[in-house]
Amino acid sequence: MNQRQQSLIYQLIKSNSYLTTKELATCFQVSERTIHSDLNKIEDWLNAHQLPLIIERKKGTGILLVGLPHEKDQVKRLLNENDETELERSQLRQLLIFHLLVAKDGLSLEELAEKLFVGRRTIRKELTDLQSFFQQHHLSLVSKTKLGTFITGDEQEKRQLLVKNLRNMQKTDPQSPSLKEFFAKDTLKVIQHTLRDVFYENQLEEPAGLSTVEIHIYFMLERMKQLQKVKLSEDENEAVNHTQAQKISSQVLAKLANVYPIEFSPDEINYLALRIANLFSKSQSAARFQGEADELAIHLIDQVEQFLDYSLKEDQLLAQNLSSHLSSTYFRLNYGLTISNPLTKNVFSTYTQLFLVLQLILEDYFDKEPFYVPQDEIAYLTIHFQAAIERHQHQKSRRYQTILVSEYSKAMATFLEARLDRELPELTILDLIEYSPELKLEEFPPVDFILTTLPFQHESIPVIEISPMITETDLSRLAKYMLEHVPNKRTKTFDLASFTNPFLIFSHLDLTDPTEILSFMGNVLVENQYVYPEFIESVLERDRHSSTRVASLVTLPHGNPFYVKHSTISIATMKQPITWHGEQICVVLLLAVKKNDLKHPEFKKLFSVIHYLEKQPERMNQLLQTDHPLEILTLLSSYE
């Protein structure tokens, strides 16, 4: 069973009353058909475990799990055991990655099985699954007869992955006895004391994140014992030459050389200096990218304004925060360093639209560079922009729309409009109408209320009568009304038909592998002359680096605009939810959009549609249940 089905069991166990499939579908943000399918699988699981529980389904009433309390408790115990098994598998994988990365020579299946206390068959399966994992980190997992299994690739990439893997292991179980075999406690203590001594001798406070440097030094020692040395570029060496970070690194390694019989080369000293420099936001090495950071900050503010229609250029705090953060970002990107952001997942799910807009802008900006901006970096930038947007919204009142009906002609009524604009800037007057007995009230546009200098009533729109002189009492009544009433929601349209065609829309697609789905949709675009063949690989390459999930159940993959002939959007709904970067996905919106069209006002509405879809489970259910391309097109062409 998958995670959703396990959660569904818990929901049924917890409830003592009937739950409708509609309630369950809304709760899990899937279709009612998917809930019925999940219930069938749960029944099979209960039967396989010989549990005397029954899922009772009453038409018009709902679903109820019937059984005794101790029988339901048994289900919970079994599910917990399954969770522990998954946890054990995760730990096994992390340990296997660690052994492969620290090994000097290839390891045979027998050696790996002996180290990890599992069978050869388990090791073989895990190695097969790890092929793509190492590829994502620009490394190769190689297995050869007589040589065993080993990792090939850049030494710095290996060290970075070692650190990342260790962090994951510590998060899983920091007290796990299986970690002790990797760390000699006396070595770690020597490293810690040495670092603290050097910082004390230089009269420096220990920076946050020093434990990361400790880990790097530990790996340096272990790998240099195996004669595996790192080689830095001229630019990397230059970045830390004559810096405080280089001084500290040199002193630390000099002290360690008195303890361990290792000779540290200039490259190794500067390798550690790069890691230390990353701890100091005001370091010389970070400051050397200040010009690039200022330029990128201006570009980001300009592009976000265009995409999301916010006025942010006057926000000096945003410019200052971006400039400071981006100087360090540039430093990390140029020298292969990483920054951890524990809120990345939450930021992504909460501010999806803003996150994706920043991701698109950065990918375009760095399209000629040999690196991707990691999601952890984008999450930090998202936080800066979200804070600025909230400042902007705080200054901007709610907007109300009205029409002004008076006994004056339009030319004469403009003096009333000018007074209202000056006194109530949050009020937008859509039209000035001269009253006559023949006036057709049913033809009035949908507004929040009607202002009038003459008494009359409207069937569906509130009418507020004011004096032609617009007294202070009138203004107070209007202000009070707007405080007590929120603006009406208005249905807006998105001209999706201008970006796609019915033959590019696929309902209930019966594929389960993300690569197959993207290849299938991409090939249709190639066949219909929307993109060049290279577009497909650019989409797959982008997807290998990070998730493109933009809302619950929705992913928005996209390729290099350079390979797009005609901007378009291909759409697919899945027959069943599929796992994509660890998330459940039911809707795929494949973007093939030229750079200029990314800024098109109509295209930007796509993000509003996605946001609306996420907030409206009923609309999402309609989308997943229909098998008509034209209905899918209609459902994605309006929002509130």
C-alpha positions in Angstrom: 0.0 0.0 0.0 1.1 3.5 -0.6 1.2 6.4 1.9 -2.2 7.7 0.9 -3.9 4.3 1.4 -2.3 3.9 4.8 -3.6 7.4 5.8 -7.0 6.4 4.5 -7.0 3.4 6.9 -6.1 5.6 9.8 -9.0 7.9 8.8 -11.4 5.0 8.8 -10.1 3.7 12.1 -10.5 7.1 13.7 -14.1 7.6 12.6 -17.0 6.0 14.4 -19.5 7.3 11.8 -20.0 6.9 8.1 -17.8 9.0 5.8 -18.9 9.7 2.2 -16.5 9.1 -0.7 -16.9 12.8 -1.5 -15.6 13.8 2.0 -12.7 11.4 1.7 -11.9 12.6 -1.9 -11.8 16.2 -0.7 -9.7 15.3 2.4 -7.1 13.5 0.2 -7.5 15.8 -2.8 -8.2 12.9 -5.2 -11.2 11.7 -7.2 -14.0 9.6 -5.7 -12.9 6.9 -8.2 -9.4 6.9 -6.7 -11.0 6.5 -3.2 -12.9 3.4 -4.4 -9.8 2.0 -5.9 -7.9 2.6 -2.7 -10.6 0.9 -0.7 -10.4 -2.2 -2.9 -6.6 -2.4 -2.2 -7.2 -1.9 1.5 -9.7 -4.8 1.5 -7.1 -7.0 -0.3 -4.5 -6.1 2.3 -6.9 -6.9 5.2 -7.7 -10.3 3.6 -4.1 -11.0 3.0 -3.3 -10.4 6.7 -6.5 -12.4 7.7 -7.9 -9.5 9.7 -11.6 -9.9 10.6 -12.4 -6.3 9.6 -15.0 -5.3 7.0 -15.2 -2.1 5.0 -18.9 -1.4 4.9 -20.1 0.6 1.8 -23.7 1.9 2.0 -25.0 3.8 -1.1 -26.2 7.2 0.0 -24.7 6.8 3.5 -21.0 6.3 3.1 -18.0 4.2 4.2 -17.4 2.6 7.7 -14.7 0.3 8.9 -16.5 -2.4 11.0 -14.6 -4.3 13.7 -13.6 -4.6 17.3 -11.2 -2.1 19.0 -8.5 -4.6 19.5 -8.7 -5.7 15.8 -8.3 -2.0 14.7 -5.3 -1.8 17.1 -3.8 -4.8 15.3 -4.0 -2.9 12.0 -2.1 0.0 13.5 0.6 -2.3 14.8 1.0 -3.9 11.3 1.2 -0.5 9.7 3.8 0.7 12.2 5.9 -2.4 11.4 5.7 -1.6 7.7 6.9 2.0 8.4 9.8 0.5 10.4 10.7 -1.7 7.4 10.7 1.4 5.1 12.9 3.2 7.6 15.3 0.2 7.8 15.5 0.2 4.0 16.3 3.9 4.0 19.1 3.4 6.5 20.4 0.5 4.5 20.6 2.6 1.4 22.3 5.5 3.2 24.9 3.1 4.6 25.5 1.5 1.2 26.0 5.0 -0.3 28.5 5.8 2.5 30.5 2.6 2.0 30.7 3.1 -1.8 31.9 6.7 -1.4 34.6 6.1 1.2 36.0 2.9 -0.4 39.4 3.3 -2.1 38.8 0.3 -4.3 35.8 -1.6 -5.7 33.7 -3.6 -3.3 32.3 -7.0 -4.2 28.7 -8.0 -3.5 30.0 -10.3 -0.8 31.9 -7.6 0.9 29.0 -5.2 0.9 26.6 -7.9 2.1 29.0 -8.7 4.9 29.4 -5.1 6.0 25.6 -4.4 6.0 24.4 -7.8 7.3 22.0 -8.4 4.4 21.9 -10.8 1.5 23.6 -10.4 -1.9 20.2 -10.2 -3.6 19.2 -7.2 -1.5 22.5 -5.5 -2.3 22.1 -6.1 -6.0 18.6 -4.6 -6.0 19.7 -1.5 -4.1 22.6 -1.0 -6.5 20.2 -1.1 -9.4 18.0 1.5 -7.8 21.0 3.7 -7.0 22.2 4.1 -10.6 20.0 7.2 -11.2 20.7 8.6 -7.7 24.4 8.9 -8.4 23.7 10.2 -11.9 21.8 13.1 -10.4 24.9 14.0 -8.4 27.1 13.8 -11.6 28.7 10.6 -10.5 28.7 7.1 -12.0 28.1 3.7 -10.3 30.3 1.2 -12.0 30.3 -2.6 -11.5 33.0 -4.7 -13.2 34.0 -8.4 -12.9 36.9 -8.9 -10.5 37.1 -5.1 -9.8 33.7 -4.9 -7.9 31.4 -1.9 -7.6 32.8 1.6 -7.2 32.0 5.3 -7.8 33.7 7.4 -10.6 33.5 11.1 -10.9 34.9 14.4 -9.6 36.5 14.2 -6.1 34.7 17.3 -4.9 31.3 15.9 -6.0 32.1 12.8 -3.9 32.9 14.8 -0.8 29.8 16.9 -1.2 27.7 13.8 -1.4 29.4 12.3 1.6 28.5 15.3 3.7 24.9 15.3 2.4 24.5 11.6 3.0 25.8 11.9 6.5 23.3 14.6 7.3 20.5 12.4 6.1 21.7 9.6 8.2 21.9 11.8 11.3 18.4 13.1 10.7 17.1 9.5 10.4 18.7 8.4 13.7 21.4 10.4 15.3 22.0 7.7 18.0 22.1 4.8 15.5 24.9 2.4 16.6 25.5 1.6 12.9 27.1 5.1 12.6 29.8 4.3 15.1 31.8 2.2 12.7 32.3 5.2 10.4 33.6 7.6 13.0 36.5 7.2 15.3 35.4 9.3 18.3 39.0 10.3 19.2 39.5 11.7 15.6 36.3 13.7 15.7 37.3 15.1 19.1 40.7 16.1 17.9 39.2 17.9 15.0 36.6 19.7 17.2 39.3 20.8 19.7 41.6 22.0 17.0 39.0 24.1 15.3 37.9 25.7 18.6 41.6 26.4 19.5 42.2 28.2 16.2 39.1 30.3 16.5 40.0 31.2 20.0 43.6 32.1 19.1 42.3 34.4 16.4 39.9 36.0 18.8 36.9 35.0 16.6 33.5 33.8 17.6 32.7 30.3 16.4 30.2 30.7 13.4 27.0 28.8 13.0 27.4 25.7 10.9 30.9 24.8 12.2 29.9 21.2 12.6 29.7 21.0 8.8 33.4 22.0 8.6 34.2 19.3 11.1 32.6 16.7 8.9 34.5 18.0 5.8 37.8 17.8 7.8 37.0 14.2 8.9 36.5 13.2 5.3 39.6 15.0 4.2 41.7 13.0 6.6 40.1 9.7 5.6 40.4 10.2 1.9 43.9 11.6 2.1 45.0 8.4 4.0 43.8 6.6 0.8 45.9 9.0 -1.4 42.7 10.5 -2.9 43.6 14.2 -3.3 41.4 17.1 -4.5 42.5 19.5 -7.3 41.2 23.0 -7.4 41.0 25.4 -10.3 42.9 28.7 -10.5 39.7 30.6 -9.8 39.0 28.6 -6.8 42.4 29.1 -5.3 42.2 32.8 -6.1 38.8 33.1 -4.3 40.4 32.4 -0.9 44.0 33.7 -1.4 45.0 36.1 1.4 41.6 35.7 3.2 40.9 35.1 6.8 39.4 31.7 5.8 42.7 30.7 4.2 44.6 31.7 7.4 42.3 29.7 9.6 42.4 26.7 7.3 46.2 26.7 7.2 46.4 26.9 11.0 43.9 24.1 11.5 45.6 21.7 9.1 49.1 22.6 10.5 47.9 21.5 14.0 46.4 18.3 12.6 49.6 17.5 10.7 51.3 17.3 14.1 48.9 14.6 15.1 48.4 12.7 11.9 51.1 11.6 9.4 49.5 13.5 6.5 51.0 16.2 4.3 48.4 18.8 3.3 48.9 20.4 -0.2 48.0 24.0 -1.0 44.9 22.7 -2.8 43.7 20.9 0.3 44.3 24.0 2.4 42.2 26.1 0.0 39.5 23.4 -0.3 39.0 23.7 3.4 39.2 27.5 3.2 36.3 27.5 0.7 34.2 25.7 3.2 35.2 28.0 6.1 34.6 31.1 4.0 31.1 29.9 3.4 30.4 30.4 7.1 31.2 34.1 6.9 28.5 36.1 5.1 30.8 39.2 4.8 33.9 37.2 3.7 36.2 38.7 1.1 35.5 35.7 -1.1 31.8 36.4 -1.1 32.3 40.2 -1.5 34.1 39.6 -4.8 30.8 38.7 -6.4 29.0 41.9 -5.2 28.7 43.4 -8.6 27.1 40.3 -10.1 24.8 40.1 -7.0 23.6 43.6 -7.4 22.9 43.1 -11.1 21.0 39.9 -10.5 18.9 41.5 -7.7 17.8 44.3 -10.0 16.9 41.6 -12.7 14.9 39.5 -10.2 12.9 42.5 -8.9 12.1 43.6 -12.5 11.0 40.2 -13.6 8.9 39.4 -10.6 7.2 42.7 -11.1 6.3 41.7 -14.6 5.2 38.2 -13.7 3.1 38.9 -10.6 2.2 42.6 -11.1 3.6 43.9 -7.8 5.4 47.3 -7.5 8.6 46.3 -5.7 11.2 48.6 -7.2 10.8 51.2 -4.4 11.3 48.6 -1.7 14.8 49.4 -0.6 14.8 46.7 2.1 14.2 44.0 -0.5 17.0 45.3 -2.7 19.4 45.4 0.3 18.4 41.9 1.4 18.7 40.4 -2.0 22.1 42.0 -2.7 23.5 40.7 0.6 22.1 37.2 0.1 23.0 36.9 -3.6 26.7 37.7 -3.1 27.0 34.6 -0.9 24.8 32.7 -3.4 27.2 33.5 -6.3 30.1 32.4 -4.2 28.4 29.0 -3.4 27.3 28.4 -7.0 30.8 29.2 -8.4 32.6 26.9 -6.0 30.2 24.0 -5.7 29.2 24.8 -2.1 25.7 24.1 -0.7 23.4 25.8 1.8 20.9 23.9 3.8 17.4 25.3 4.1 15.2 23.3 6.5 12.1 25.2 5.3 12.5 24.5 1.6 9.6 22.0 1.3 7.3 24.3 3.3 8.2 27.3 1.3 7.7 25.4 -1.9 4.2 24.2 -0.9 3.1 27.5 0.6 4.4 30.0 -2.0 4.4 27.7 -5.0 3.6 30.4 -7.6 6.3 32.7 -6.4 8.8 29.9 -6.0 8.2 28.7 -9.5 8.4 32.2 -11.0 11.8 32.7 -9.4 13.0 29.3 -10.6 12.0 30.1 -14.2 13.7 33.5 -14.0 16.9 32.0 -12.6 17.0 29.2 -15.1 16.7 31.7 -17.9 19.3 34.0 -16.3 21.9 31.2 -15.9 21.0 29.2 -19.0 24.6 29.4 -20.3 26.2 28.4 -16.9 27.2 24.8 -16.1 25.1 24.8 -12.9 21.5 24.8 -11.7 20.4 27.1 -8.8 19.4 24.6 -6.0 16.0 24.6 -4.6 17.4 25.5 -1.1 18.7 28.7 -2.6 15.5 29.5 -4.4 13.6 29.0 -1.1 15.6 31.7 0.6 15.0 34.1 -2.2 11.3 33.2 -2.1 11.2 34.2 1.6 12.8 37.6 0.8 10.3 38.3 -2.0 7.3 37.1 0.0 8.2 39.5 2.8 8.4 42.3 0.3 5.0 41.3 -1.3 3.4 41.3 2.2 4.8 44.8 2.8 3.3 45.8 -0.5 -0.1 44.3 0.3 -0.1 45.9 3.7 0.3 49.3 2.1 -2.4 48.5 -0.5 -6.0 48.5 0.6 -8.6 46.2 -0.7 -10.0 47.3 -4.1 -13.7 47.9 -4.7 -15.5 48.5 -8.0 -18.5 50.7 -8.4 -20.4 52.8 -10.9 -21.7 56.3 -10.2 -25.2 57.1 -11.3 -26.2 60.8 -11.1 -28.4 63.4 -12.7 -25.3 64.9 -14.4 -23.8 64.2 -17.8 -20.5 62.3 -17.8 -18.6 65.5 -18.4 -20.2 67.1 -15.4 -19.9 64.1 -13.2 -16.2 64.0 -13.5 -15.9 66.4 -10.6 -17.7 63.9 -8.3 -15.3 61.1 -9.6 -12.3 63.3 -8.9 -13.4 63.9 -5.3 -14.1 60.2 -4.6 -10.7 59.2 -6.2 -8.9 61.7 -3.9 -10.8 60.7 -0.7 -11.1 56.9 -1.3 -8.2 55.7 -3.4 -9.2 52.0 -2.8 -12.4 52.7 -4.8 -12.4 52.3 -8.6 -15.3 53.9 -10.5 -15.8 51.8 -13.7 -18.3 54.1 -15.3 -20.2 57.4 -14.9 -23.9 57.0 -15.9 -26.5 59.8 -16.4 -29.8 58.7 -14.9 -33.0 58.6 -17.0 -36.3 56.7 -16.5 -35.4 54.5 -19.4 -32.2 53.3 -17.8 -31.8 49.5 -18.0 -30.6 48.5 -14.6 -30.1 44.8 -15.6 -27.3 45.9 -18.0 -25.2 47.3 -15.2 -21.8 45.5 -14.9 -21.1 43.3 -11.9 -19.7 45.7 -9.3 -19.4 45.6 -5.5 -22.0 48.4 -5.0 -23.7 51.3 -6.9 -23.2 54.9 -5.9 -26.0 57.2 -6.8 -27.1 60.8 -6.1 -30.7 59.8 -6.9 -32.9 57.3 -5.0 -33.5 53.9 -6.8 -33.1 50.2 -6.1 -31.3 47.4 -7.9 -32.4 43.7 -7.6 -29.0 42.2 -6.9 -26.4 45.0 -6.3 -26.4 47.1 -3.1 -27.1 50.8 -3.8 -25.6 53.6 -1.7 -27.1 57.1 -2.0 -24.8 60.1 -1.5 -25.1 63.8 -1.8 -24.0 65.6 -5.0 -21.7 67.6 -2.7 -20.2 64.4 -1.2 -20.2 65.4 2.5 -18.0 64.1 5.3 -21.0 62.0 6.4 -21.1 60.4 2.9 -17.4 59.6 3.0 -17.7 58.1 6.5 -20.7 55.9 5.5 -18.8 54.7 2.4 -15.6 53.9 4.4 -17.7 52.1 7.0 -19.4 50.0 4.3 -16.1 49.0 2.7 -14.7 48.0 6.1 -17.6 45.7 6.8 -17.9 44.2 3.3 -15.1 42.4 1.3 -14.9 42.9 -2.4 -16.9 40.4 -4.5 -15.0 37.5 -6.0 -15.0 37.8 -9.8 -14.6 35.0 -12.3 -11.6 35.7 -14.5 -10.8 33.9 -17.8 -7.5 32.4 -19.0 -7.2 32.1 -22.8 -5.7 28.6 -22.6 -7.0 27.8 -26.1 -4.3 30.2 -27.5 -1.6 28.1 -25.9 -2.8 24.6 -26.7 -4.9 22.3 -28.9 -7.2 19.4 -28.1 -4.7 16.9 -29.7 -2.1 18.1 -27.1 -4.5 17.2 -24.2 -4.4 13.6 -22.9 -7.0 12.4 -20.4 -6.5 9.3 -18.1 -3.0 8.6 -19.4 -2.1 5.1 -18.5 1.6 5.6 -17.9 3.4 5.4 -14.5 7.0 6.4 -15.1 7.7 10.2 -15.2 10.4 9.8 -17.9 8.0 7.9 -20.1 5.3 10.5 -19.6 7.6 13.4 -20.5 9.0 11.5 -23.5 5.5 10.7 -24.8 4.2 14.3 -24.4 7.5 15.7 -25.8 7.4 13.5 -28.9 3.9 14.6 -29.7 5.2 18.2 -29.6 8.1 17.3 -31.9 5.8 15.5 -34.3 3.5 18.5 -34.6 6.4 20.9 -35.1 6.0 22.8 -31.8 9.6 22.1 -30.6 12.9 20.7 -31.8 13.9 17.1 -30.8 16.5 18.5 -28.3 13.6 19.9 -26.3 12.8 16.5 -24.9 16.2 15.9 -23.4 16.2 19.4 -21.9 12.9 18.6 -20.1 14.3 15.3 -18.8 17.5 16.9 -17.7 15.6 19.6 -15.8 13.4 17.0 -14.1 16.4 15.0 -13.0 17.7 17.9 -11.0 14.6 18.7 -8.9 10.9 18.5 -8.5 8.6 20.7 -10.7 5.5 20.1 -8.5 3.7 23.4 -8.2 0.6 22.4 -6.3 -1.0 19.3 -4.7 -1.2 16.7 -7.5 0.1 19.1 -10.2 3.5 19.2 -11.8 4.8 21.8 -14.3 7.8 20.4 -16.2 9.4 22.7 -18.8 12.3 22.6 -21.2 14.9 25.0 -22.7 13.0 27.9 -24.5 15.8 27.8 -27.1 14.4 24.6 -28.5 10.8 25.9 -28.8 9.4 26.8 -32.3 5.9 27.8 -31.2 4.9 28.4 -27.6 2.4 25.8 -26.3 1.2 23.9 -23.3 0.6 20.1 -23.4 -1.8 18.7 -20.7 -2.2 15.2 -19.3 -4.3 13.8 -16.5 -3.3 10.4 -15.0 -5.4 7.3 -14.9 -4.1 6.8 -11.4 -2.0 9.0 -9.2 1.7 8.4 -9.8 4.8 8.9 -7.7 7.0 11.8 -9.0 10.0 12.9 -7.0 8.3 11.3 -3.9 5.0 13.2 -4.4 1.6 12.1 -5.8 0.9 13.6 -9.2 -2.3 13.5 -11.2 -2.0 16.5 -13.6 1.0 17.2 -15.9 1.3 20.6 -17.6 4.2 20.5 -19.9 5.4 24.0 -20.9 7.1 24.6 -24.2 7.3 28.4 -24.1 9.6 30.9 -25.7 11.4 33.5 -23.5 9.3 36.4 -24.8 6.0 34.6 -24.2 6.9 33.9 -20.6 6.3 37.6 -20.0 3.0 37.6 -21.9 0.2 38.8 -19.6 -2.1 36.0 -20.6 0.5 33.3 -20.0 1.0 34.6 -16.5 -2.6 33.7 -15.7 -1.6 30.0 -15.7 -0.2 30.4 -12.2 -3.5 31.9 -11.0 -5.4 28.9 -12.5 -3.1 26.5 -10.8 -3.5 28.3 -7.4 -7.3 28.3 -7.9 -7.3 24.6 -8.8 -5.4 23.8 -5.6 -7.9 25.7 -3.5 -11.0 24.1 -5.1 -11.0 20.2 -4.7 -14.3 20.0 -6.6 -12.8 21.6 -9.7 -9.8 19.2 -9.4 -12.1 16.2 -9.1 -14.0 17.3 -12.2 -10.7 17.7 -14.1 -9.5 14.2 -13.1 -12.8 12.5 -13.8 -13.5 13.8 -17.3 -12.1 12.0 -20.4 -13.0 14.8 -22.8 -10.1 17.1 -23.9 -12.4 20.0 -24.6 -13.9 19.8 -21.1 -10.4 19.8 -19.6 -9.7 22.9 -21.7 -12.8 24.6 -20.3 -12.1 23.7 -16.7 -8.6 25.2 -17.0 -9.8 28.4 -18.7 -11.4 30.2 -15.7 -10.6 31.0 -12.1 -11.6 33.4 -9.3 
